[in-house]
Amino acid sequence: MGDPIAAFDPIAALLANGAGTVSSANVTNMTVVCANVYTVGGTVSGLTGTVVLRNNGANDLTLSANGPFTFSAAVANGGAYAVSVFTQSASQVCSVADGTGTIAGANVTNVAITCGALYFAASDGVSGTELWKTNGTNAGTVRVKDISPGGSGSGSSPFGLTVFNGALYFAASDGVSGSELWKTDGTDAGTVLVKDINPGVSDSFPDASIVFNGALYFRAFDAAAGYELWKTDGTEAGTVRVKDINPGAESALPLFPAFAVLNEALYFAARDEAAGFELWKTDGTDAGTVRVMDINPGTNSSFQPFAFGLIAFNGALYFSAQDGVSGFELWKSDGTEAGTVRVKDINLNLGANSSSPAGFTVFNGALYFWAGDGVLGVELWKTDGTEAGTVRVKDINPGAGSSTNFFPGFTVFNNALYFSADDGVLGVELWKSDGTEAGTVRVKDINPGVAASAPFGFTILNGTLYFVANDGVSGAELWKSDGTEAGTARVRDIRPGVNSSIVSLGGPPPGLTVFNGALYFAAHDGVSGAELWKSDGTGAGTVRVKDINPGALDPMDPFAGNSFPSGLTPF
């Protein structure tokens, strides 16, 4: 007859008091309760190994592929479900979204399992600098692939890691094709060359990647056209030059290009045979790649090829440019020639003197930046997009002195703008601003007196601002702040004494990167060299993840015993 209970599917029959011993009387206390049951499932993505899921503390499901999944045990209508990761995938961290709830008359299909790792470039002292990944454990920190096999050498030297369309893209050299565009799904087999853009051993050096309109855009070089704008859909056939903006072997894009998206167009600086570096835009087609305006008429450039910033704010694109008359000043554009105008001539000194606005950051309905008016030095400014609304926030270093000489970036945290600045008395320290003169104050004199703590690398984790600073006693170490003087403290003296543990090792200095609830970075403890570290914000929780290059340090060889992790990118 088969299983009579199965005939009720999707109804489950639950039997109570169904077992016992007959004792000279009829058994009348058995109870059968029928209830609708439903399955629990969802999808898994990013998985490169094997993960074990568990529902309601008992029903286990082993997965080794991405896609849909369903637990074997159904749950009665009105019953609870709770999906968790029972066993993590090797070298990955898998997390659950929409994993708890109550069955409400339908199958559950929206549980999302997302698996990922922190990817970076590092050298193990044997294979050179290659692509690595970590889940935050020693055992889970592994090389993805030896792209340029054999010997220590320089390795494949991956850089420019960018996530796009379910893969991680980067530039690397396999020793045959030069530095070209690669991608990975996190596995050895899935780490492949996308295209040899500059055929042969020569390099195309693809860099400055940005995702726009369903494609990855970047700068690349080939012998026929120089550095031009390229795009890829992830296939060899779909990796193409958008346009030869500067026809022939002369390059169109600058050494350090910057991109910004506004109103379904991608903006950047480029030069052609008729004009210098000017503002351009593209819709991704050859015909739709055009110069917006020749701001500095003729062959002179309106943009500096080595210091170029673009940012979208309040429906327009803001940037620094010169028109040949007023020097480098604040400009904006709506994408049309008529709508590309100077916002304000901040430095009014005679001639082409520049205010050189830089460090653009949107905060609390205004655009903040550094600029010098030629009278009070380089100070903090803001704009609402009008000439009248473009004003200095505060003369932090009173008089002709500048509060900065290196244009540090700004970070929005806890309803304030944080940055490093010099007031001319206590050196470069941690400051914050609410956008008013009175509300622009130093948070703490970390390195007491005239010496500078020079904080940099601001990164937010779990409601706390982390950065690197030097207190004059412990060198450049990891610090944190809640925005108050009392709440600004060193996390740990990783390299005891006056020597610094943290320096700029590639990526946004110093590579402080948030992954899976912790802060990852490169640090040198004086024993194991520059290696991968992580911190939960406490001294005890600030630890080395792995000594990737375990060799002995050699003062004559900076690469001995140092893995130099760089380009930390979650994927």
Residue pairs with C-beta under 8 A, 6 or more apart in sequence:
4 13
5 12
5 13
8 34
9 37
10 36
10 37
10 38
10 74
11 34
11 35
11 36
11 37
12 34
12 35
12 36
12 37
12 74
12 76
13 32
13 33
13 34
14 32
14 33
14 34
14 35
14 76
15 30
15 31
15 32
16 30
16 31
16 32
16 33
17 29
17 30
17 31
18 30
20 27
35 76
35 77
35 78
36 76
36 77
36 105
37 74
37 75
37 76
37 77
38 74
38 75
38 77
38 103
38 105
38 106
38 107
38 108
39 70
39 71
39 74
39 75
39 107
39 108
40 55
40 70
40 71
40 74
40 75
40 81
40 83
40 103
40 107
40 108
40 111
41 68
41 69
41 70
41 71
41 107
41 108
41 109
41 111
42 68
42 69
42 83
42 98
42 108
42 109
42 110
42 111
42 112
42 113
43 66
43 67
43 68
43 69
43 111
43 112
43 113
44 51
44 63
44 65
44 66
44 67
44 69
44 94
44 113
44 114
44 115
45 66
45 112
45 113
45 114
45 115
45 166
46 66
46 92
46 94
46 114
46 115
46 116
46 166
46 186
46 571
47 63
47 64
47 65
47 66
47 89
47 92
47 94
47 113
47 115
48 89
48 91
48 92
48 115
48 185
48 186
48 187
48 190
49 64
49 89
49 90
49 91
49 92
50 62
50 63
50 64
50 87
50 89
50 90
51 62
51 63
51 64
51 85
51 87
51 88
51 89
51 92
51 94
51 113
51 115
52 60
52 61
52 62
52 63
52 85
52 86
52 87
53 60
53 61
53 62
53 63
53 69
53 71
53 83
53 84
53 85
53 86
53 96
53 113
54 60
54 61
54 83
54 84
54 85
54 86
55 61
55 71
55 73
55 75
55 81
55 82
55 83
55 84
56 73
56 75
56 80
56 81
56 82
57 82
58 73
59 71
59 72
59 73
60 86
61 69
61 71
61 72
63 69
63 113
68 109
69 113
71 83
75 81
75 103
76 103
77 103
77 104
77 105
78 102
78 103
78 104
79 102
79 103
80 100
80 101
80 102
80 103
81 99
81 100
81 101
81 102
81 103
81 108
82 99
82 100
83 96
83 99
83 100
83 111
84 96
84 99
85 94
85 95
85 96
85 113
88 94
88 135
89 115
90 135
90 139
90 140
91 117
91 133
91 134
91 135
91 140
91 141
91 142
92 115
92 116
92 117
92 133
92 135
92 140
92 186
93 115
93 116
93 117
93 135
93 136
93 515
93 516
94 113
94 114
94 115
94 116
95 113
95 114
95 115
95 516
96 111
96 112
96 113
97 111
97 112
97 113
97 114
98 110
98 111
98 112
99 111
101 108
116 570
116 571
117 133
117 134
117 135
117 140
117 186
117 570
117 571
118 133
118 134
118 135
118 136
118 513
118 515
118 516
118 520
118 568
118 569
118 570
118 571
119 131
119 132
119 133
119 144
119 161
119 168
119 184
119 186
119 567
119 568
119 569
119 570
119 571
120 131
120 132
120 133
120 134
120 161
120 532
120 565
120 566
120 567
120 568
120 569
121 129
121 130
121 131
121 132
121 157
121 158
121 159
121 161
121 506
121 565
121 566
121 567
122 129
122 130
122 132
122 532
122 548
122 549
122 563
122 564
122 565
122 566
123 129
123 130
123 152
123 155
123 548
123 549
123 559
123 562
123 563
123 564
124 130
124 143
124 548
124 549
124 563
125 152
125 549
125 550
125 551
125 559
125 560
125 561
125 563
126 152
127 143
127 146
127 148
127 149
127 152
127 155
128 148
128 151
128 152
128 153
128 154
128 155
128 156
128 157
129 154
129 155
129 156
129 157
129 158
129 564
130 143
130 144
130 145
130 146
130 147
130 148
130 155
130 156
130 158
131 143
131 144
131 145
131 147
131 156
131 158
131 170
131 172
131 184
131 191
132 141
132 142
132 143
132 144
132 548
132 565
133 141
133 142
133 144
133 186
134 140
134 141
134 142
134 520
134 532
134 545
134 546
135 141
135 516
136 515
136 516
136 518
136 520
136 534
136 545
137 545
138 545
138 546
141 532
141 545
141 546
141 548
144 184
144 186
144 187
144 188
144 191
145 184
145 188
145 191
146 155
146 156
147 155
147 156
147 158
147 172
147 173
147 174
147 182
147 191
148 154
148 155
148 156
148 172
148 173
148 174
148 175
149 175
150 175
156 172
156 173
156 174
156 175
157 172
157 173
157 179
158 170
158 171
158 172
158 182
158 567
159 170
159 171
159 172
159 207
159 506
159 566
159 567
160 169
160 170
160 171
160 206
160 207
160 208
160 209
160 218
160 567
161 168
161 169
161 170
161 567
161 569
161 571
162 168
162 169
162 170
162 209
162 210
162 211
162 216
162 569
163 169
163 569
163 570
163 571
164 209
164 211
164 216
164 234
165 216
165 233
165 234
166 185
167 183
167 184
167 185
167 234
168 183
168 184
168 185
168 186
168 569
168 571
169 181
169 182
169 183
169 194
169 209
169 216
169 232
169 234
170 181
170 182
170 183
170 184
170 567
171 179
171 180
171 181
171 182
171 204
171 205
171 206
171 207
172 179
172 180
172 182
173 179
173 180
173 203
174 193
176 201
177 193
177 196
177 199
177 200
177 201
178 196
178 198
178 200
178 201
178 202
178 203
178 204
179 203
179 204
179 205
179 206
180 193
180 194
180 195
180 196
180 197
180 198
180 203
180 204
180 206
181 193
181 194
181 195
181 197
181 204
181 206
181 218
181 220
181 232
181 239
182 191
182 192
182 193
182 194
183 191
183 192
183 194
183 234
184 190
184 191
184 192
185 191
186 571
194 232
194 234
194 235
194 236
194 239
195 232
195 236
195 239
196 204
197 204
197 206
197 220
197 221
197 222
197 230
197 239
198 204
198 220
198 221
198 222
198 223
202 223
203 221
204 220
204 221
204 222
205 220
205 221
206 218
206 219
206 220
206 230
207 218
207 219
207 220
207 257
208 218
208 219
208 256
208 257
208 258
208 259
209 216
209 217
209 218
210 216
210 217
210 218
210 259
210 261
210 266
211 217
212 259
212 261
212 266
212 284
213 264
213 266
213 283
213 284
214 233
215 231
215 232
215 233
215 238
215 284
216 231
216 232
216 233
216 234
217 229
217 230
217 231
217 242
217 259
217 266
217 284
218 229
218 230
218 231
218 232
219 227
219 228
219 229
219 230
219 253
219 257
220 227
220 228
220 230
220 241
221 227
221 228
221 251
222 228
222 241
223 249
224 249
225 241
225 244
225 246
225 247
225 248
225 249
226 246
226 248
226 249
226 250
226 251
226 252
227 251
227 252
227 253
228 241
228 242
228 243
228 244
228 245
228 246
228 251
228 252
228 253
229 241
229 242
229 243
229 245
229 252
229 253
229 268
229 270
229 282
229 289
230 239
230 240
230 241
230 242
231 239
231 240
231 242
231 284
232 238
232 239
232 240
233 239
242 282
242 284
242 285
242 286
242 289
243 282
243 286
243 289
244 252
245 252
245 253
245 270
245 271
245 272
245 280
245 289
246 252
246 270
246 271
246 272
246 273
247 272
247 273
250 273
252 270
252 271
252 272
253 268
253 269
253 270
254 269
254 270
254 271
254 277
254 303
254 305
254 306
254 308
255 305
255 306
256 305
256 306
256 307
256 308
257 268
257 269
257 308
258 268
258 269
258 308
258 309
258 310
259 266
259 267
259 268
259 310
260 266
260 267
260 268
260 310
260 311
260 312
260 317
261 267
261 312
262 312
262 316
262 317
262 335
263 315
263 334
263 335
264 283
265 281
265 282
265 283
265 335
266 281
266 282
266 283
266 284
267 279
267 280
267 281
267 292
267 310
267 317
267 333
267 335
268 280
268 281
268 282
268 310
269 277
269 278
269 279
269 280
269 303
269 305
269 308
269 310
270 277
270 278
270 280
270 291
271 277
271 278
271 301
272 291
274 294
274 299
275 291
275 294
275 297
275 298
275 299
275 301
276 296
276 298
276 299
276 300
276 301
276 302
276 303
277 301
277 302
277 303
277 304
277 305
277 308
278 291
278 292
278 293
278 294
278 295
278 296
278 301
278 302
278 303
279 291
279 292
279 293
279 295
279 302
279 303
279 317
279 319
279 321
279 333
279 340
280 289
280 290
280 291
280 292
281 289
281 290
281 292
281 335
282 288
282 289
282 290
283 289
292 333
292 335
292 336
292 337
292 340
293 333
293 337
293 340
294 302
295 302
295 321
295 322
295 323
295 331
295 340
296 302
296 321
296 322
296 323
296 324
297 324
300 324
302 321
302 322
302 323
302 324
303 319
303 320
303 321
304 320
304 328
307 320
307 356
307 358
308 319
308 320
309 319
309 320
309 358
309 359
309 360
310 317
310 318
310 319
311 317
311 318
311 319
311 360
311 361
311 362
311 367
312 318
313 360
313 362
313 367
313 385
314 367
314 384
314 385
315 334
316 332
316 333
316 334
316 339
316 385
317 332
317 333
317 334
317 335
318 330
318 331
318 332
318 343
318 360
318 367
318 383
318 385
319 331
319 332
319 333
319 360
320 328
320 329
320 330
320 331
320 356
320 357
320 358
321 328
321 329
321 331
321 342
322 328
322 329
322 352
322 354
323 342
324 352
325 352
326 342
326 345
326 347
326 352
327 347
327 351
327 352
327 353
327 354
327 355
327 356
328 354
328 355
328 356
328 357
329 342
329 343
329 344
329 345
329 346
329 347
329 354
329 355
329 357
330 342
330 343
330 344
330 346
330 355
330 357
330 369
330 371
330 383
330 390
331 340
331 341
331 342
331 343
332 340
332 341
332 343
332 385
333 339
333 340
333 341
334 340
343 383
343 385
343 386
343 387
343 390
344 383
344 387
344 390
345 355
346 355
346 357
346 371
346 372
346 373
346 381
346 390
347 353
347 354
347 355
347 371
347 372
347 373
347 374
348 373
348 374
349 374
353 374
354 372
355 371
355 372
355 373
355 374
356 370
356 371
356 372
356 378
357 369
357 370
357 371
357 381
358 369
358 370
358 371
358 407
359 368
359 369
359 370
359 407
359 408
359 409
359 410
360 367
360 368
360 369
361 367
361 368
361 369
361 409
361 410
361 411
361 412
361 417
362 368
363 410
363 412
363 417
363 435
364 415
364 434
364 435
365 384
366 382
366 383
366 384
366 435
367 382
367 383
367 384
367 385
368 380
368 381
368 382
368 393
368 410
368 417
368 433
368 435
369 381
369 382
369 383
370 378
370 379
370 380
370 381
370 404
370 407
371 378
371 379
371 381
371 392
372 378
372 379
372 402
373 379
373 392
375 400
376 392
376 395
376 398
376 399
376 400
377 395
377 397
377 399
377 400
377 401
377 402
377 403
378 402
378 403
378 404
378 405
378 407
379 392
379 393
379 394
379 395
379 396
379 397
379 402
379 403
380 392
380 393
380 394
380 396
380 403
380 419
380 421
380 433
380 440
381 390
381 391
381 392
381 393
382 390
382 391
382 393
382 435
383 389
383 390
383 391
384 390
393 433
393 435
393 436
393 437
393 440
394 433
394 437
394 440
395 403
396 403
396 421
396 422
396 423
396 431
396 440
397 403
397 421
397 422
397 423
397 424
398 423
398 424
399 424
401 422
401 424
402 422
403 421
403 422
403 423
403 424
404 420
404 421
404 422
404 428
405 422
408 419
408 420
408 421
408 456
409 419
409 458
410 417
410 418
410 419
411 417
411 418
411 419
411 458
411 459
411 460
411 465
412 418
413 458
413 460
413 465
413 483
414 463
414 465
414 482
414 483
415 434
416 432
416 433
416 434
416 439
416 483
417 432
417 433
417 434
417 435
418 430
418 431
418 432
418 443
418 458
418 465
418 481
418 483
419 431
419 432
419 433
419 458
420 428
420 429
420 430
420 431
420 454
420 455
420 456
421 428
421 429
421 431
421 442
422 428
422 429
422 452
423 429
423 442
425 450
426 442
426 445
426 448
426 449
426 450
427 447
427 449
427 450
427 451
427 452
427 453
427 454
428 452
428 453
428 454
428 455
429 442
429 443
429 444
429 445
429 446
429 447
429 452
429 453
429 455
430 442
430 443
430 444
430 446
430 453
430 455
430 467
430 469
430 481
430 488
431 440
431 441
431 442
431 443
432 440
432 441
432 443
432 483
433 439
433 440
433 441
434 440
443 481
443 483
443 484
443 485
443 488
444 481
444 485
444 488
445 453
446 453
446 455
446 469
446 470
446 471
446 479
446 488
447 453
447 469
447 470
447 471
447 472
448 472
451 472
452 470
453 469
453 470
453 471
453 472
454 469
454 470
454 476
455 467
455 468
455 469
455 479
456 467
456 468
456 469
456 509
456 510
457 466
457 467
457 468
457 502
457 508
457 509
457 510
457 511
457 512
458 465
458 466
458 467
459 465
459 466
459 467
459 512
459 513
459 514
459 519
460 466
460 514
461 514
461 517
461 518
461 519
461 537
462 517
462 537
463 482
464 480
464 481
464 482
464 537
465 480
465 481
465 482
465 483
466 478
466 479
466 480
466 491
466 512
466 519
466 535
466 537
467 478
467 479
467 480
467 481
467 512
468 476
468 477
468 478
468 479
468 502
468 509
468 510
468 512
469 476
469 477
469 479
469 490
470 476
470 477
470 500
471 477
471 490
473 498
474 490
474 493
474 496
474 497
474 498
475 495
475 497
475 498
475 499
475 500
475 501
476 500
476 501
476 502
476 503
477 490
477 491
477 492
477 493
477 494
477 495
477 500
477 501
477 502
478 490
478 491
478 492
478 494
478 501
478 502
478 519
478 521
478 523
478 535
478 542
479 488
479 489
479 490
479 491
480 488
480 489
480 491
480 537
481 487
481 488
481 489
482 488
491 535
491 537
491 538
491 539
491 542
492 535
492 539
492 542
493 501
494 501
494 502
494 523
494 524
494 525
494 533
494 542
495 501
495 523
495 524
495 525
495 526
496 526
497 526
499 526
500 524
501 523
501 524
501 525
501 526
502 510
502 521
502 522
502 523
502 524
503 510
503 524
503 530
504 510
504 511
505 511
505 522
505 530
505 564
505 565
505 566
506 564
506 566
506 567
507 513
507 566
507 567
507 568
510 521
510 522
511 520
511 521
511 522
511 565
511 566
511 567
511 568
512 519
512 520
512 521
513 519
513 520
513 521
513 568
513 569
513 570
514 520
514 570
515 568
515 570
517 536
518 534
518 535
518 536
518 541
519 534
519 535
519 536
519 537
520 532
520 533
520 534
520 545
520 568
521 532
521 533
521 534
521 535
521 568
522 530
522 531
522 532
522 533
522 564
522 565
522 566
523 530
523 531
523 533
523 544
524 530
524 531
524 562
525 531
525 544
527 553
528 544
528 547
528 550
528 561
529 547
529 549
529 553
529 560
529 561
529 562
529 563
530 562
530 563
530 564
530 565
531 544
531 545
531 546
531 547
531 548
531 549
531 562
531 563
531 565
532 544
532 545
532 546
532 548
532 563
532 565
533 542
533 543
533 544
533 545
534 542
534 543
534 545
535 541
535 542
535 543
536 542
547 563
548 563
548 565
549 561
549 562
549 563
550 561
551 560
551 561
552 560
552 561
553 560
553 561
553 562
554 560
554 561
